[in-house]
Amino acid sequence: MSKARGNRWVRRAVTLTTGAMVTAGVVTALGAPANAAPSGCTYTWGGGRSLTVKCAQGDGMYRAKATCARIDGRIPSRYQTSGPWVAAGPDTKSTAVCGLNAFTYSGGVEFA
């Protein structure tokens, strides 16, 4: 085998190895698509007994969470309640409702 012919095989091997490494790097860099937490959330208090949350953007799940305060003297005087888990989107909402003889003391949103 001549020296020129041997160098050609070395160049091909280097080119193939480099190409494989670049391809692997691109595939690794792309990976799985990133999920964005729900965002653009709005809160609506409903007559003192409920909290409705709407998250119009992002991916993932969310739900309304409310702390309810009893007005009938029962213990515990405050308790937590949650709305259903829903996927973020422009037409979704989650509502946490306090029971009778209680009002919504505070609230927020929980993300899954």
MARBA-3410 file (N, C-alpha, C, O; in Angstrom, 1 decimal):
112
0.8,-1.2,0.0,0.0,0.0,0.0,0.9,1.2,0.0,1.9,1.3,0.8 ~ 0.6,2.2,-0.9,1.4,3.4,-0.9,1.0,4.3,0.2,0.0,4.2,0.8 ~ 2.0,5.3,0.4,1.8,6.2,1.5,0.6,7.1,1.2,-0.2,7.4,2.2 ~ 0.4,7.5,0.0,-0.8,8.4,-0.3,-2.1,7.7,-0.1,-3.1,8.3,0.4 ~ -2.1,6.4,-0.5,-3.3,5.6,-0.3,-3.6,5.4,1.2,-4.8,5.4,1.6
-2.6,5.2,2.0,-2.8,5.0,3.5,-3.4,6.3,4.1,-4.2,6.3,5.0 ~ -2.8,7.5,3.7,-3.3,8.8,4.2,-4.7,9.0,3.8,-5.5,9.6,4.6 ~ -5.2,8.5,2.7,-6.5,8.7,2.2,-7.5,8.0,3.2,-8.5,8.5,3.5 ~ -7.1,6.8,3.6,-8.0,6.0,4.5,-8.0,6.7,5.9,-9.0,6.6,6.6 ~ -6.9,7.3,6.3,-6.9,8.0,7.6,-7.8,9.2,7.6,-8.6,9.4,8.5
-7.7,9.9,6.4,-8.6,11.1,6.3,-10.1,10.7,6.3,-10.9,11.4,6.9 ~ -10.4,9.6,5.6,-11.8,9.1,5.6,-12.3,8.7,7.0,-13.4,9.0,7.4 ~ -11.4,8.0,7.7,-11.8,7.6,9.1,-12.0,8.8,10.0,-12.9,8.8,10.8 ~ -11.1,9.8,9.9,-11.3,11.0,10.7,-12.6,11.7,10.3,-13.3,12.2,11.2 ~ -12.9,11.8,9.0,-14.1,12.5,8.5,-15.3,11.8,9.0,-16.3,12.4,9.5
-15.3,10.4,8.9,-16.5,9.7,9.4,-16.7,9.8,10.9,-17.8,10.0,11.4 ~ -15.6,9.8,11.7,-15.7,9.9,13.1,-16.2,11.3,13.5,-17.0,11.4,14.4 ~ -15.6,12.3,12.8,-16.1,13.7,13.1,-17.6,13.9,12.8,-18.3,14.5,13.5 ~ -18.0,13.3,11.6,-19.4,13.4,11.2,-20.3,12.7,12.3,-21.4,13.3,12.6 ~ -19.9,11.6,12.7,-20.7,10.9,13.7,-20.8,11.7,15.0,-21.8,11.7,15.7
-19.7,12.3,15.4,-19.7,13.1,16.7,-20.6,14.3,16.5,-21.3,14.6,17.5 ~ -20.5,15.0,15.4,-21.4,16.1,15.2,-22.8,15.7,15.2,-23.7,16.4,15.8 ~ -23.2,14.6,14.5,-24.5,14.1,14.5,-25.0,13.8,15.9,-26.1,14.2,16.3 ~ -24.2,13.1,16.7,-24.6,12.8,18.1,-24.8,14.1,18.9,-25.7,14.1,19.7 ~ -23.9,15.1,18.7,-24.1,16.3,19.4,-25.4,17.0,19.1,-26.0,17.6,20.0
-25.8,17.0,17.8,-27.0,17.7,17.4,-28.2,16.9,18.0,-29.1,17.6,18.5 ~ -28.2,15.6,18.0,-29.3,14.8,18.6,-29.4,15.1,20.1,-30.5,15.2,20.6 ~ -28.3,15.1,20.7,-28.3,15.4,22.2,-28.8,16.8,22.5,-29.5,17.0,23.4 ~ -28.3,17.8,21.7,-28.8,19.1,21.9,-30.3,19.3,21.7,-30.9,20.1,22.4 ~ -30.8,18.6,20.7,-32.3,18.7,20.5,-33.1,18.1,21.6,-34.0,18.7,22.1
-32.7,16.8,21.9,-33.4,16.1,23.0,-34.9,16.2,23.0,-35.4,16.3,21.9 ~ -35.5,16.0,24.1,-37.0,16.1,24.2,-37.4,17.6,24.3,-36.7,18.4,24.8 ~ -38.6,17.9,23.8,-39.1,19.2,23.9,-39.3,19.6,25.4,-39.7,18.8,26.2 ~ -39.0,20.9,25.7,-39.1,21.3,27.1,-40.6,21.7,27.3,-41.3,22.2,26.5 ~ -41.0,21.4,28.5,-42.4,21.7,28.9,-42.3,23.0,29.7,-41.5,23.2,30.6
-43.2,23.9,29.4,-43.3,25.2,30.1,-44.4,25.1,31.1,-45.5,24.6,30.8 ~ -44.1,25.5,32.3,-45.1,25.5,33.4,-46.3,26.3,32.9,-46.1,27.3,32.2 ~ -47.5,26.0,33.4,-48.7,26.9,33.1,-48.4,28.3,33.5,-47.8,28.6,34.5 ~ -48.9,29.2,32.6,-48.6,30.7,32.9,-49.8,31.4,32.4,-50.8,30.9,31.9 ~ -49.8,32.7,32.6,-50.9,33.6,32.2,-52.1,33.3,33.1,-53.2,33.4,32.6
-51.9,33.0,34.3,-53.0,32.6,35.2,-53.8,33.8,35.7,-53.2,34.8,36.1 ~ -55.1,33.6,35.8,-56.0,34.7,36.3,-56.8,34.0,37.4,-57.1,32.8,37.4 ~ -57.2,34.8,38.4,-57.9,34.4,39.6,-59.2,35.1,39.7,-59.2,36.3,39.5 ~ -60.3,34.4,40.0,-61.6,35.0,40.2,-62.2,34.5,41.5,-62.4,33.3,41.7 ~ -62.5,35.4,42.4,-63.2,35.0,43.6,-64.6,35.0,43.4,-65.2,36.0,42.9
-65.3,33.9,43.8,-66.7,33.8,43.5,-67.6,33.9,44.7,-67.8,32.9,45.4 ~ -68.1,35.1,45.0,-69.1,35.2,46.0,-68.6,34.9,47.4,-69.4,34.6,48.3 ~ -67.3,34.9,47.6,-66.8,34.6,48.9,-66.6,33.1,49.3,-66.1,32.8,50.3 ~ -67.1,32.2,48.4,-67.1,30.8,48.7,-66.2,30.0,47.7,-66.1,28.8,47.9 ~ -65.7,30.6,46.7,-64.9,29.8,45.7,-63.8,30.7,45.1,-63.8,31.9,45.2
-62.9,29.9,44.5,-61.8,30.5,43.8,-61.6,29.8,42.5,-61.5,28.6,42.5 ~ -61.7,30.5,41.3,-61.5,29.9,40.0,-60.2,30.4,39.4,-59.9,31.6,39.5 ~ -59.4,29.5,38.9,-58.1,29.8,38.3,-58.2,29.4,36.9,-58.6,28.3,36.5 ~ -57.7,30.2,36.0,-57.6,29.9,34.6,-56.1,30.2,34.1,-55.6,31.3,34.3 ~ -55.4,29.2,33.6,-54.1,29.3,33.1,-54.1,29.1,31.6,-54.2,28.0,31.2
-54.0,30.2,30.8,-54.2,30.1,29.4,-53.0,29.6,28.6,-53.2,29.2,27.4 ~ -51.8,29.6,29.2,-50.6,29.3,28.4,-49.8,28.3,29.1,-50.0,28.0,30.3 ~ -48.9,27.7,28.3,-47.9,26.7,28.9,-48.5,25.3,28.7,-49.5,25.1,28.2 ~ -47.7,24.4,29.2,-48.0,23.0,29.2,-48.2,22.5,30.7,-47.9,23.3,31.6 ~ -48.6,21.3,30.9,-48.7,20.8,32.2,-50.1,21.0,32.8,-51.0,21.5,32.2
-50.2,20.6,34.1,-51.4,20.6,34.8,-51.4,21.6,35.9,-50.3,21.9,36.5 ~ -52.6,22.0,36.3,-52.7,23.0,37.4,-54.1,22.8,38.1,-55.0,22.1,37.5 ~ -54.2,23.3,39.3,-55.5,23.3,40.0,-55.6,24.4,41.0,-54.6,24.9,41.4 ~ -56.8,24.9,41.2,-57.1,25.9,42.2,-57.0,25.3,43.6,-57.4,24.2,43.9 ~ -56.4,26.1,44.5,-56.3,25.6,46.0,-56.8,26.8,46.8,-56.4,28.0,46.6
-57.7,26.5,47.7,-58.2,27.6,48.6,-58.2,27.1,50.0,-58.3,26.0,50.4 ~ -57.9,28.1,50.9,-58.1,27.9,52.3,-59.4,28.5,52.7,-59.7,29.7,52.5 ~ -60.2,27.7,53.4,-61.6,28.1,53.8,-61.6,28.3,55.3,-60.9,27.6,56.0 ~ -62.3,29.3,55.7,-62.5,29.6,57.1,-64.0,29.3,57.5,-64.9,29.9,56.8 ~ -64.2,28.6,58.5,-65.5,28.2,59.0,-66.1,29.4,59.8,-65.4,30.1,60.5
-67.4,29.6,59.6,-68.1,30.7,60.4,-69.0,30.1,61.4,-69.8,30.9,62.1 ~ -69.0,28.8,61.6,-70.0,28.2,62.5,-69.3,27.7,63.8,-70.0,27.1,64.6 ~ -68.0,28.1,64.0,-67.4,27.7,65.2,-66.8,26.3,65.3,-66.2,26.0,66.3 ~ -67.0,25.5,64.3,-66.4,24.1,64.3,-64.9,24.2,64.2,-64.3,25.1,63.6 ~ -64.3,23.1,64.7,-62.8,23.0,64.6,-62.5,21.9,63.7,-63.2,20.8,63.7
-61.5,22.0,62.8,-60.6,23.2,62.7,-61.4,24.3,62.1,-62.3,24.1,61.3 ~ -60.9,25.5,62.4,-61.6,26.7,61.9,-61.2,27.0,60.5,-61.9,27.7,59.7 ~ -60.1,26.5,60.0,-59.6,26.6,58.6,-59.3,25.3,58.0,-58.7,24.4,58.7 ~ -59.6,25.1,56.8,-59.2,23.9,56.1,-58.9,24.2,54.6,-59.3,25.2,54.1 ~ -58.2,23.2,53.9,-57.9,23.4,52.5,-58.8,22.6,51.6,-59.4,21.6,52.0
-59.1,23.2,50.5,-59.9,22.5,49.5,-59.2,22.8,48.1,-58.6,23.8,47.9 ~ -59.4,21.9,47.1,-58.8,22.0,45.8,-59.8,21.7,44.7,-60.8,21.0,44.9 ~ -59.6,22.4,43.6,-60.4,22.1,42.4,-59.8,20.9,41.7,-58.7,20.4,42.1 ~ -60.3,20.5,40.6,-59.8,19.4,39.8,-58.5,19.8,39.0,-58.3,21.0,38.7 ~ -57.7,18.8,38.8,-56.5,19.0,37.9,-57.0,19.2,36.5,-57.8,18.4,36.0
-56.5,20.2,35.8,-56.8,20.4,34.4,-55.5,20.8,33.7,-54.5,21.3,34.2 ~ -55.5,20.6,32.4,-54.4,20.9,31.5,-54.4,22.4,31.2,-55.5,22.9,31.0 ~ -53.3,23.1,31.1,-53.3,24.5,30.8,-53.8,24.7,29.3,-53.6,23.8,28.5 ~ -54.5,25.7,29.1,-55.1,26.0,27.8,-56.1,27.2,27.9,-56.5,27.5,29.0 ~ -56.4,27.8,26.8,-57.3,29.0,26.8,-58.7,28.7,27.3,-59.3,29.6,27.8
-59.2,27.5,27.2,-60.5,27.2,27.6,-60.7,26.3,28.8,-61.7,25.6,29.0 ~ -59.6,26.3,29.7,-59.7,25.5,30.9,-59.8,26.3,32.2,-59.3,27.4,32.2 ~ -60.3,25.7,33.2,-60.4,26.4,34.5,-60.5,25.3,35.6,-61.0,24.2,35.3 ~ -60.1,25.7,36.8,-60.2,24.8,38.0,-60.9,25.7,39.1,-60.4,26.8,39.3 ~ -61.9,25.2,39.7,-62.5,25.9,40.8,-62.5,25.1,42.1,-63.0,24.0,42.2
-62.0,25.8,43.1,-62.1,25.2,44.5,-63.2,25.9,45.2,-63.4,27.1,45.2 ~ -64.1,25.1,45.8,-65.3,25.6,46.5,-65.3,25.2,47.9,-65.1,24.1,48.3 ~ -65.5,26.2,48.8,-65.6,26.0,50.2,-67.0,25.5,50.5,-68.0,25.8,49.8 ~ -67.1,24.7,51.6,-68.4,24.1,52.0,-69.3,25.2,52.6,-69.0,26.3,52.7 ~ -70.5,24.7,53.0,-71.5,25.6,53.6,-70.9,26.1,54.9,-70.1,25.4,55.5
-71.3,27.3,55.4,-70.8,27.9,56.6,-69.3,28.1,56.6,-68.7,28.1,57.6 ~ -68.8,28.4,55.4,-67.4,28.7,55.3,-67.2,29.8,54.2,-68.0,29.8,53.2 ~ -66.1,30.5,54.2,-65.8,31.4,53.1,-64.3,31.3,52.7,-63.5,30.7,53.5 ~ -64.0,31.7,51.5,-62.6,31.6,51.0,-61.8,32.6,51.7,-61.9,33.8,51.5 ~ -60.8,32.1,52.5,-59.9,33.0,53.3,-58.7,33.4,52.4,-58.4,34.6,52.4
-58.1,32.5,51.7,-57.0,32.8,50.8,-57.0,31.7,49.8,-57.7,30.7,49.9 ~ -56.1,31.9,48.8,-56.1,30.8,47.7,-54.9,31.1,46.8,-54.2,32.0,46.9 ~ -54.8,30.2,45.8,-53.7,30.2,44.9,-53.8,29.1,43.9,-54.9,28.5,43.7 ~ -52.7,28.8,43.2,-52.7,27.7,42.2,-51.6,26.7,42.5,-50.5,27.1,43.0 ~ -51.8,25.5,42.2,-50.8,24.4,42.4,-50.5,23.8,41.1,-51.4,23.5,40.3
-49.2,23.6,40.8,-48.8,23.0,39.5,-48.3,21.6,39.7,-47.7,21.3,40.7 ~ -48.7,20.7,38.7,-48.2,19.3,38.8,-46.9,19.2,38.2,-46.3,18.1,38.1
END
